[in-house]
Amino acid sequence: MLALILVVVGVLWFFLADPLDLPDKTLEALDKRASVISMLAALVFGSVGWWLQRRSTAVGSRGRLRSPPAVRTRPRSARCPAGCWPAR
């Protein structure tokens, strides 16, 4: 817990106190680059996560593609014996 508090305090100090004493133009350029880099990183990680999720649901335990579940085409009366379904 103490380590977490020290990390939070260190990060806040670094971003709020400006210990590097950089000029405003440099900070502005770094801020723009950081925004673009974070946007591209989010796009890459999101795409990879989406691809892995789609792949994990499509591939079975033996590494083969699973077939989609069969659609039942039988009428309700064939699935349920007489008297088990409430009358309408």
Secondary structure as UniProt FT lines:
FT   HELIX           2..17
FT   TURN            19..20
FT   HELIX           24..58
FT   TURN            61..62
FT   HELIX           76..79
FT   TURN            82..83
//
